[in-house]
Amino acid sequence: MGFQRNRYNDEALRRPHEVGSTLRKAEAAALRANGYTMDRIAELFGATRQRISALLRNG
């Protein structure tokens, strides 16, 4: 029996990404609220300041 692709498998594959994204937004927002600069948050996340800015803006 091989892997059968269906709607439920597709949703399960997307869910970890969605949860991870939501968690990163919450972490970045909490750090920012506690006085961290976007440059420092970017350093902690291994991302650019521009990416952190977009993450917070769209969160």
PQR file of N, CA, C, O and H, with PARSE charges and radii, in Angstrom:
ATOM      1  N   MET A   1       0.846  -1.193   0.000 -0.4000 1.5000
ATOM      2  CA  MET A   1       0.000   0.000   0.000 -0.0000 2.0000
ATOM      3  C   MET A   1       0.881   1.242   0.000  0.5500 1.7000
ATOM      4  O   MET A   1       1.743   1.403   0.864 -0.5500 1.4000
ATOM      5  N   GLY A   2       0.666   2.089  -0.944 -0.4000 1.5000
ATOM      6  CA  GLY A   2       1.410   3.333  -1.008 -0.0000 2.0000
ATOM      7  C   GLY A   2       0.667   4.465  -0.322  0.5500 1.7000
ATOM      8  O   GLY A   2      -0.462   4.308   0.143 -0.5500 1.4000
ATOM      9  H   GLY A   2      -0.034   1.958  -1.646  0.4000 1.0000
ATOM     10  N   PHE A   3       1.312   5.571  -0.276 -0.4000 1.5000
ATOM     11  CA  PHE A   3       0.713   6.766   0.314 -0.0000 2.0000
ATOM     12  C   PHE A   3      -0.355   7.295  -0.627  0.5500 1.7000
ATOM     13  O   PHE A   3      -0.086   7.580  -1.794 -0.5500 1.4000
ATOM     14  H   PHE A   3       2.229   5.698  -0.653  0.4000 1.0000
ATOM     15  N   GLN A   4      -1.551   7.421  -0.114 -0.4000 1.5000
ATOM     16  CA  GLN A   4      -2.638   7.969  -0.928 -0.0000 2.0000
ATOM     17  C   GLN A   4      -2.821   9.434  -0.564  0.5500 1.7000
ATOM     18  O   GLN A   4      -3.021   9.792   0.597 -0.5500 1.4000
ATOM     19  H   GLN A   4      -1.769   7.190   0.834  0.4000 1.0000
ATOM     20  N   ARG A   5      -2.746  10.253  -1.576 -0.4000 1.5000
ATOM     21  CA  ARG A   5      -2.907  11.687  -1.360 -0.0000 2.0000
ATOM     22  C   ARG A   5      -4.393  12.008  -1.248  0.5500 1.7000
ATOM     23  O   ARG A   5      -5.195  11.598  -2.086 -0.5500 1.4000
ATOM     24  H   ARG A   5      -2.584   9.963  -2.518  0.4000 1.0000
ATOM     25  N   ASN A   6      -4.741  12.737  -0.214 -0.4000 1.5000
ATOM     26  CA  ASN A   6      -6.117  13.190  -0.069 -0.0000 2.0000
ATOM     27  C   ASN A   6      -6.143  14.513   0.672  0.5500 1.7000
ATOM     28  O   ASN A   6      -5.112  15.008   1.129 -0.5500 1.4000
ATOM     29  H   ASN A   6      -4.090  13.071   0.468  0.4000 1.0000
ATOM     30  N   ARG A   7      -7.304  15.063   0.781 -0.4000 1.5000
ATOM     31  CA  ARG A   7      -7.468  16.376   1.399 -0.0000 2.0000
ATOM     32  C   ARG A   7      -6.927  16.392   2.830  0.5500 1.7000
ATOM     33  O   ARG A   7      -6.322  17.382   3.243 -0.5500 1.4000
ATOM     34  H   ARG A   7      -8.141  14.661   0.411  0.4000 1.0000
ATOM     35  N   TYR A   8      -7.128  15.336   3.580 -0.4000 1.5000
ATOM     36  CA  TYR A   8      -6.684  15.305   4.971 -0.0000 2.0000
ATOM     37  C   TYR A   8      -5.170  15.270   5.072  0.5500 1.7000
ATOM     38  O   TYR A   8      -4.597  15.910   5.955 -0.5500 1.4000
ATOM     39  H   TYR A   8      -7.619  14.532   3.245  0.4000 1.0000
ATOM     40  N   ASN A   9      -4.516  14.540   4.191 -0.4000 1.5000
ATOM     41  CA  ASN A   9      -3.061  14.523   4.187 -0.0000 2.0000
ATOM     42  C   ASN A   9      -2.509  15.901   3.852  0.5500 1.7000
ATOM     43  O   ASN A   9      -1.548  16.348   4.479 -0.5500 1.4000
ATOM     44  H   ASN A   9      -4.982  14.021   3.474  0.4000 1.0000
ATOM     45  N   ASP A  10      -3.096  16.574   2.884 -0.4000 1.5000
ATOM     46  CA  ASP A  10      -2.653  17.914   2.515 -0.0000 2.0000
ATOM     47  C   ASP A  10      -2.787  18.878   3.681  0.5500 1.7000
ATOM     48  O   ASP A  10      -1.881  19.676   3.920 -0.5500 1.4000
ATOM     49  H   ASP A  10      -3.877  16.211   2.375  0.4000 1.0000
ATOM     50  N   GLU A  11      -3.889  18.826   4.411 -0.4000 1.5000
ATOM     51  CA  GLU A  11      -4.091  19.709   5.554 -0.0000 2.0000
ATOM     52  C   GLU A  11      -3.086  19.405   6.654  0.5500 1.7000
ATOM     53  O   GLU A  11      -2.566  20.327   7.282 -0.5500 1.4000
ATOM     54  H   GLU A  11      -4.625  18.177   4.216  0.4000 1.0000
ATOM     55  N   ALA A  12      -2.809  18.158   6.893 -0.4000 1.5000
ATOM     56  CA  ALA A  12      -1.850  17.773   7.924 -0.0000 2.0000
ATOM     57  C   ALA A  12      -0.451  18.264   7.588  0.5500 1.7000
ATOM     58  O   ALA A  12       0.307  18.634   8.484 -0.5500 1.4000
ATOM     59  H   ALA A  12      -3.232  17.409   6.382  0.4000 1.0000
ATOM     60  N   LEU A  13      -0.103  18.273   6.315 -0.4000 1.5000
ATOM     61  CA  LEU A  13       1.214  18.746   5.914 -0.0000 2.0000
ATOM     62  C   LEU A  13       1.353  20.254   6.074  0.5500 1.7000
ATOM     63  O   LEU A  13       2.452  20.738   6.343 -0.5500 1.4000
ATOM     64  H   LEU A  13      -0.719  17.972   5.587  0.4000 1.0000
ATOM     65  N   ARG A  14       0.284  20.999   5.917 -0.4000 1.5000
ATOM     66  CA  ARG A  14       0.330  22.456   6.054 -0.0000 2.0000
ATOM     67  C   ARG A  14       0.304  22.894   7.512  0.5500 1.7000
ATOM     68  O   ARG A  14       0.881  23.926   7.853 -0.5500 1.4000
ATOM     69  H   ARG A  14      -0.609  20.606   5.698  0.4000 1.0000
ATOM     70  N   ARG A  15      -0.334  22.155   8.348 -0.4000 1.5000
ATOM     71  CA  ARG A  15      -0.555  22.573   9.735 -0.0000 2.0000
ATOM     72  C   ARG A  15       0.729  22.898  10.501  0.5500 1.7000
ATOM     73  O   ARG A  15       0.760  23.938  11.160 -0.5500 1.4000
ATOM     74  H   ARG A  15      -0.804  21.316   8.071  0.4000 1.0000
ATOM     75  N   PRO A  16       1.797  22.080  10.465 -0.5600 1.5000
ATOM     76  CA  PRO A  16       3.006  22.444  11.220  0.2800 2.0000
ATOM     77  C   PRO A  16       3.567  23.796  10.803  0.5500 1.7000
ATOM     78  O   PRO A  16       4.054  24.553  11.643 -0.5500 1.4000
ATOM     79  N   HIS A  17       3.502  24.102   9.513 -0.4000 1.5000
ATOM     80  CA  HIS A  17       3.987  25.394   9.034 -0.0000 2.0000
ATOM     81  C   HIS A  17       3.157  26.530   9.630  0.5500 1.7000
ATOM     82  O   HIS A  17       3.703  27.543  10.067 -0.5500 1.4000
ATOM     83  H   HIS A  17       3.107  23.486   8.831  0.4000 1.0000
ATOM     84  N   GLU A  18       1.848  26.356   9.644 -0.4000 1.5000
ATOM     85  CA  GLU A  18       0.962  27.388  10.186 -0.0000 2.0000
ATOM     86  C   GLU A  18       1.212  27.588  11.669  0.5500 1.7000
ATOM     87  O   GLU A  18       1.263  28.723  12.145 -0.5500 1.4000
ATOM     88  H   GLU A  18       1.405  25.534   9.289  0.4000 1.0000
ATOM     89  N   VAL A  19       1.365  26.500  12.400 -0.4000 1.5000
ATOM     90  CA  VAL A  19       1.614  26.591  13.837 -0.0000 2.0000
ATOM     91  C   VAL A  19       2.958  27.248  14.093  0.5500 1.7000
ATOM     92  O   VAL A  19       3.075  28.104  14.970 -0.5500 1.4000
ATOM     93  H   VAL A  19       1.323  25.579  12.014  0.4000 1.0000
ATOM     94  N   GLY A  20       3.968  26.857  13.338 -0.4000 1.5000
ATOM     95  CA  GLY A  20       5.290  27.439  13.498 -0.0000 2.0000
ATOM     96  C   GLY A  20       5.293  28.924  13.199  0.5500 1.7000
ATOM     97  O   GLY A  20       5.940  29.701  13.903 -0.5500 1.4000
ATOM     98  H   GLY A  20       3.873  26.161  12.626  0.4000 1.0000
ATOM     99  N   SER A  21       4.579  29.324  12.165 -0.4000 1.5000
ATOM    100  CA  SER A  21       4.493  30.725  11.796 -0.0000 2.0000
ATOM    101  C   SER A  21       3.799  31.541  12.885  0.5500 1.7000
ATOM    102  O   SER A  21       4.240  32.637  13.231 -0.5500 1.4000
ATOM    103  H   SER A  21       4.054  28.693  11.594  0.4000 1.0000
ATOM    104  N   THR A  22       2.723  30.998  13.414 -0.4000 1.5000
ATOM    105  CA  THR A  22       1.988  31.678  14.480 -0.0000 2.0000
ATOM    106  C   THR A  22       2.862  31.814  15.719  0.5500 1.7000
ATOM    107  O   THR A  22       2.854  32.856  16.374 -0.5500 1.4000
ATOM    108  H   THR A  22       2.364  30.108  13.133  0.4000 1.0000
ATOM    109  N   LEU A  23       3.607  30.779  16.040 -0.4000 1.5000
ATOM    110  CA  LEU A  23       4.497  30.808  17.202 -0.0000 2.0000
ATOM    111  C   LEU A  23       5.590  31.847  17.015  0.5500 1.7000
ATOM    112  O   LEU A  23       5.887  32.605  17.938 -0.5500 1.4000
ATOM    113  H   LEU A  23       3.614  29.933  15.508  0.4000 1.0000
ATOM    114  N   ARG A  24       6.193  31.892  15.834 -0.4000 1.5000
ATOM    115  CA  ARG A  24       7.255  32.885  15.581 -0.0000 2.0000
ATOM    116  C   ARG A  24       6.717  34.308  15.678  0.5500 1.7000
ATOM    117  O   ARG A  24       7.393  35.193  16.202 -0.5500 1.4000
ATOM    118  H   ARG A  24       5.952  31.276  15.084  0.4000 1.0000
ATOM    119  N   LYS A  25       5.500  34.534  15.174 -0.4000 1.5000
ATOM    120  CA  LYS A  25       4.893  35.861  15.276 -0.0000 2.0000
ATOM    121  C   LYS A  25       4.688  36.238  16.740  0.5500 1.7000
ATOM    122  O   LYS A  25       4.986  37.361  17.145 -0.5500 1.4000
ATOM    123  H   LYS A  25       4.950  33.815  14.748  0.4000 1.0000
ATOM    124  N   ALA A  26       4.186  35.313  17.517 -0.4000 1.5000
ATOM    125  CA  ALA A  26       3.941  35.576  18.941 -0.0000 2.0000
ATOM    126  C   ALA A  26       5.255  35.821  19.677  0.5500 1.7000
ATOM    127  O   ALA A  26       5.336  36.722  20.512 -0.5500 1.4000
ATOM    128  H   ALA A  26       3.943  34.400  17.188  0.4000 1.0000
ATOM    129  N   GLU A  27       6.277  35.035  19.378 -0.4000 1.5000
ATOM    130  CA  GLU A  27       7.580  35.223  20.018 -0.0000 2.0000
ATOM    131  C   GLU A  27       8.172  36.581  19.653  0.5500 1.7000
ATOM    132  O   GLU A  27       8.669  37.300  20.520 -0.5500 1.4000
ATOM    133  H   GLU A  27       6.211  34.303  18.700  0.4000 1.0000
ATOM    134  N   ALA A  28       8.117  36.924  18.384 -0.4000 1.5000
ATOM    135  CA  ALA A  28       8.663  38.210  17.937 -0.0000 2.0000
ATOM    136  C   ALA A  28       7.901  39.369  18.577  0.5500 1.7000
ATOM    137  O   ALA A  28       8.508  40.348  19.011 -0.5500 1.4000
ATOM    138  H   ALA A  28       7.713  36.340  17.680  0.4000 1.0000
ATOM    139  N   ALA A  29       6.589  39.264  18.635 -0.4000 1.5000
ATOM    140  CA  ALA A  29       5.779  40.324  19.244 -0.0000 2.0000
ATOM    141  C   ALA A  29       6.093  40.473  20.728  0.5500 1.7000
ATOM    142  O   ALA A  29       6.169  41.590  21.240 -0.5500 1.4000
ATOM    143  H   ALA A  29       6.095  38.469  18.283  0.4000 1.0000
ATOM    144  N   ALA A  30       6.275  39.348  21.420 -0.4000 1.5000
ATOM    145  CA  ALA A  30       6.600  39.397  22.853 -0.0000 2.0000
ATOM    146  C   ALA A  30       7.971  40.027  23.073  0.5500 1.7000
ATOM    147  O   ALA A  30       8.147  40.836  23.983 -0.5500 1.4000
ATOM    148  H   ALA A  30       6.213  38.440  21.004  0.4000 1.0000
ATOM    149  N   LEU A  31       8.931  39.662  22.250 -0.4000 1.5000
ATOM    150  CA  LEU A  31      10.259  40.254  22.377 -0.0000 2.0000
ATOM    151  C   LEU A  31      10.213  41.756  22.117  0.5500 1.7000
ATOM    152  O   LEU A  31      10.828  42.540  22.840 -0.5500 1.4000
ATOM    153  H   LEU A  31       8.788  39.005  21.510  0.4000 1.0000
ATOM    154  N   ARG A  32       9.485  42.144  21.087 -0.4000 1.5000
ATOM    155  CA  ARG A  32       9.358  43.576  20.750 -0.0000 2.0000
ATOM    156  C   ARG A  32       8.687  44.336  21.886  0.5500 1.7000
ATOM    157  O   ARG A  32       9.103  45.443  22.227 -0.5500 1.4000
ATOM    158  H   ARG A  32       8.986  41.507  20.500  0.4000 1.0000
ATOM    159  N   ALA A  33       7.652  43.747  22.471 -0.4000 1.5000
ATOM    160  CA  ALA A  33       6.935  44.381  23.587 -0.0000 2.0000
ATOM    161  C   ALA A  33       7.833  44.526  24.817  0.5500 1.7000
ATOM    162  O   ALA A  33       7.606  45.389  25.665 -0.5500 1.4000
ATOM    163  H   ALA A  33       7.314  42.848  22.194  0.4000 1.0000
ATOM    164  N   ASN A  34       8.847  43.676  24.901 -0.4000 1.5000
ATOM    165  CA  ASN A  34       9.778  43.734  26.032 -0.0000 2.0000
ATOM    166  C   ASN A  34      11.026  44.552  25.715  0.5500 1.7000
ATOM    167  O   ASN A  34      12.029  44.460  26.423 -0.5500 1.4000
ATOM    168  H   ASN A  34       9.032  42.975  24.213  0.4000 1.0000
ATOM    169  N   GLY A  35      10.964  45.348  24.655 -0.4000 1.5000
ATOM    170  CA  GLY A  35      12.024  46.297  24.369 -0.0000 2.0000
ATOM    171  C   GLY A  35      13.123  45.841  23.430  0.5500 1.7000
ATOM    172  O   GLY A  35      14.078  46.583  23.196 -0.5500 1.4000
ATOM    173  H   GLY A  35      10.149  45.422  24.080  0.4000 1.0000
ATOM    174  N   TYR A  36      13.013  44.645  22.890 -0.4000 1.5000
ATOM    175  CA  TYR A  36      14.025  44.193  21.943 -0.0000 2.0000
ATOM    176  C   TYR A  36      13.884  44.963  20.638  0.5500 1.7000
ATOM    177  O   TYR A  36      12.776  45.270  20.198 -0.5500 1.4000
ATOM    178  H   TYR A  36      12.237  44.043  23.080  0.4000 1.0000
ATOM    179  N   THR A  37      15.014  45.269  20.032 -0.4000 1.5000
ATOM    180  CA  THR A  37      14.978  45.931  18.726 -0.0000 2.0000
ATOM    181  C   THR A  37      14.707  44.887  17.646  0.5500 1.7000
ATOM    182  O   THR A  37      14.906  43.690  17.853 -0.5500 1.4000
ATOM    183  H   THR A  37      15.915  45.020  20.390  0.4000 1.0000
ATOM    184  N   MET A  38      14.252  45.360  16.504 -0.4000 1.5000
ATOM    185  CA  MET A  38      14.025  44.434  15.393 -0.0000 2.0000
ATOM    186  C   MET A  38      15.343  43.811  14.941  0.5500 1.7000
ATOM    187  O   MET A  38      15.371  42.657  14.515 -0.5500 1.4000
ATOM    188  H   MET A  38      14.090  46.333  16.336  0.4000 1.0000
ATOM    189  N   ASP A  39      16.432  44.571  15.032 -0.4000 1.5000
ATOM    190  CA  ASP A  39      17.736  44.013  14.675 -0.0000 2.0000
ATOM    191  C   ASP A  39      18.099  42.844  15.592  0.5500 1.7000
ATOM    192  O   ASP A  39      18.588  41.816  15.122 -0.5500 1.4000
ATOM    193  H   ASP A  39      16.409  45.509  15.378  0.4000 1.0000
ATOM    194  N   ARG A  40      17.863  42.996  16.892 -0.4000 1.5000
ATOM    195  CA  ARG A  40      18.176  41.924  17.849 -0.0000 2.0000
ATOM    196  C   ARG A  40      17.267  40.712  17.644  0.5500 1.7000
ATOM    197  O   ARG A  40      17.728  39.572  17.701 -0.5500 1.4000
ATOM    198  H   ARG A  40      17.466  43.830  17.273  0.4000 1.0000
ATOM    199  N   ILE A  41      15.982  40.956  17.407 -0.4000 1.5000
ATOM    200  CA  ILE A  41      15.050  39.848  17.154 -0.0000 2.0000
ATOM    201  C   ILE A  41      15.479  39.108  15.887  0.5500 1.7000
ATOM    202  O   ILE A  41      15.469  37.877  15.848 -0.5500 1.4000
ATOM    203  H   ILE A  41      15.607  41.882  17.361  0.4000 1.0000
ATOM    204  N   ALA A  42      15.852  39.855  14.861 -0.4000 1.5000
ATOM    205  CA  ALA A  42      16.311  39.244  13.609 -0.0000 2.0000
ATOM    206  C   ALA A  42      17.536  38.373  13.861  0.5500 1.7000
ATOM    207  O   ALA A  42      17.646  37.272  13.320 -0.5500 1.4000
ATOM    208  H   ALA A  42      15.860  40.854  14.892  0.4000 1.0000
ATOM    209  N   GLU A  43      18.445  38.864  14.674 -0.4000 1.5000
ATOM    210  CA  GLU A  43      19.640  38.091  15.014 -0.0000 2.0000
ATOM    211  C   GLU A  43      19.258  36.795  15.735  0.5500 1.7000
ATOM    212  O   GLU A  43      19.794  35.731  15.427 -0.5500 1.4000
ATOM    213  H   GLU A  43      18.356  39.758  15.113  0.4000 1.0000
ATOM    214  N   LEU A  44      18.342  36.886  16.682 -0.4000 1.5000
ATOM    215  CA  LEU A  44      17.901  35.706  17.424 -0.0000 2.0000
ATOM    216  C   LEU A  44      17.200  34.688  16.529  0.5500 1.7000
ATOM    217  O   LEU A  44      17.349  33.480  16.717 -0.5500 1.4000
ATOM    218  H   LEU A  44      17.907  37.751  16.932  0.4000 1.0000
ATOM    219  N   PHE A  45      16.442  35.178  15.563 -0.4000 1.5000
ATOM    220  CA  PHE A  45      15.673  34.308  14.672 -0.0000 2.0000
ATOM    221  C   PHE A  45      16.478  33.835  13.463  0.5500 1.7000
ATOM    222  O   PHE A  45      16.050  32.930  12.746 -0.5500 1.4000
ATOM    223  H   PHE A  45      16.322  36.159  15.411  0.4000 1.0000
ATOM    224  N   GLY A  46      17.636  34.443  13.237 -0.4000 1.5000
ATOM    225  CA  GLY A  46      18.404  34.107  12.046 -0.0000 2.0000
ATOM    226  C   GLY A  46      17.727  34.615  10.786  0.5500 1.7000
ATOM    227  O   GLY A  46      17.725  33.947   9.752 -0.5500 1.4000
ATOM    228  H   GLY A  46      17.984  35.178  13.819  0.4000 1.0000
ATOM    229  N   ALA A  47      17.154  35.805  10.885 -0.4000 1.5000
ATOM    230  CA  ALA A  47      16.419  36.410   9.764 -0.0000 2.0000
ATOM    231  C   ALA A  47      16.897  37.841   9.585  0.5500 1.7000
ATOM    232  O   ALA A  47      17.714  38.337  10.362 -0.5500 1.4000
ATOM    233  H   ALA A  47      17.155  36.348  11.725  0.4000 1.0000
ATOM    234  N   THR A  48      16.382  38.498   8.556 -0.4000 1.5000
ATOM    235  CA  THR A  48      16.714  39.899   8.346 -0.0000 2.0000
ATOM    236  C   THR A  48      15.759  40.785   9.147  0.5500 1.7000
ATOM    237  O   THR A  48      14.666  40.362   9.522 -0.5500 1.4000
ATOM    238  H   THR A  48      15.719  38.095   7.925  0.4000 1.0000
ATOM    239  N   ARG A  49      16.185  41.999   9.397 -0.4000 1.5000
ATOM    240  CA  ARG A  49      15.327  42.958  10.083 -0.0000 2.0000
ATOM    241  C   ARG A  49      14.059  43.210   9.276  0.5500 1.7000
ATOM    242  O   ARG A  49      12.980  43.389   9.840 -0.5500 1.4000
ATOM    243  H   ARG A  49      17.073  42.343   9.092  0.4000 1.0000
ATOM    244  N   GLN A  50      14.198  43.223   7.957 -0.4000 1.5000
ATOM    245  CA  GLN A  50      13.045  43.433   7.095 -0.0000 2.0000
ATOM    246  C   GLN A  50      12.026  42.298   7.241  0.5500 1.7000
ATOM    247  O   GLN A  50      10.819  42.539   7.223 -0.5500 1.4000
ATOM    248  H   GLN A  50      15.075  43.078   7.499  0.4000 1.0000
ATOM    249  N   ARG A  51      12.512  41.066   7.385 -0.4000 1.5000
ATOM    250  CA  ARG A  51      11.604  39.925   7.560 -0.0000 2.0000
ATOM    251  C   ARG A  51      10.872  40.017   8.898  0.5500 1.7000
ATOM    252  O   ARG A  51       9.684  39.705   8.979 -0.5500 1.4000
ATOM    253  H   ARG A  51      13.492  40.870   7.399  0.4000 1.0000
ATOM    254  N   ILE A  52      11.567  40.437   9.931 -0.4000 1.5000
ATOM    255  CA  ILE A  52      10.935  40.590  11.246 -0.0000 2.0000
ATOM    256  C   ILE A  52       9.907  41.712  11.198  0.5500 1.7000
ATOM    257  O   ILE A  52       8.826  41.587  11.775 -0.5500 1.4000
ATOM    258  H   ILE A  52      12.532  40.690   9.865  0.4000 1.0000
ATOM    259  N   SER A  53      10.230  42.793  10.523 -0.4000 1.5000
ATOM    260  CA  SER A  53       9.293  43.896  10.372 -0.0000 2.0000
ATOM    261  C   SER A  53       8.014  43.420   9.687  0.5500 1.7000
ATOM    262  O   SER A  53       6.909  43.746  10.123 -0.5500 1.4000
ATOM    263  H   SER A  53      11.107  42.894  10.055  0.4000 1.0000
ATOM    264  N   ALA A  54       8.171  42.648   8.614 -0.4000 1.5000
ATOM    265  CA  ALA A  54       7.003  42.119   7.890 -0.0000 2.0000
ATOM    266  C   ALA A  54       6.218  41.144   8.761  0.5500 1.7000
ATOM    267  O   ALA A  54       4.987  41.139   8.734 -0.5500 1.4000
ATOM    268  H   ALA A  54       9.068  42.383   8.260  0.4000 1.0000
ATOM    269  N   LEU A  55       6.917  40.331   9.523 -0.4000 1.5000
ATOM    270  CA  LEU A  55       6.274  39.370  10.412 -0.0000 2.0000
ATOM    271  C   LEU A  55       5.418  40.094  11.448  0.5500 1.7000
ATOM    272  O   LEU A  55       4.281  39.697  11.704 -0.5500 1.4000
ATOM    273  H   LEU A  55       7.916  40.336   9.544  0.4000 1.0000
ATOM    274  N   LEU A  56       5.957  41.141  12.036 -0.4000 1.5000
ATOM    275  CA  LEU A  56       5.204  41.904  13.046 -0.0000 2.0000
ATOM    276  C   LEU A  56       4.082  42.721  12.425  0.5500 1.7000
ATOM    277  O   LEU A  56       3.017  42.871  13.023 -0.5500 1.4000
ATOM    278  H   LEU A  56       6.881  41.462  11.829  0.4000 1.0000
ATOM    279  N   ARG A  57       4.312  43.237  11.256 -0.4000 1.5000
ATOM    280  CA  ARG A  57       3.295  44.040  10.574 -0.0000 2.0000
ATOM    281  C   ARG A  57       2.103  43.183  10.157  0.5500 1.7000
ATOM    282  O   ARG A  57       0.956  43.623  10.245 -0.5500 1.4000
ATOM    283  H   ARG A  57       5.178  43.115  10.771  0.4000 1.0000
ATOM    284  N   ASN A  58       2.370  41.978   9.709 -0.4000 1.5000
ATOM    285  CA  ASN A  58       1.328  41.091   9.231 -0.0000 2.0000
ATOM    286  C   ASN A  58       0.779  40.183  10.328  0.5500 1.7000
ATOM    287  O   ASN A  58      -0.097  39.356  10.076 -0.5500 1.4000
ATOM    288  H   ASN A  58       3.301  41.621   9.637  0.4000 1.0000
ATOM    289  N   GLY A  59       1.283  40.337  11.516 -0.4000 1.5000
ATOM    290  CA  GLY A  59       0.849  39.464  12.625 -0.0000 2.0000
ATOM    291  C   GLY A  59      -0.256  40.085  13.328  0.5500 1.7000
ATOM    292  O   GLY A  59      -0.771  39.519  14.292 -0.5500 1.4000
ATOM    293  H   GLY A  59       1.995  41.010  11.721  0.4000 1.0000
TER
END
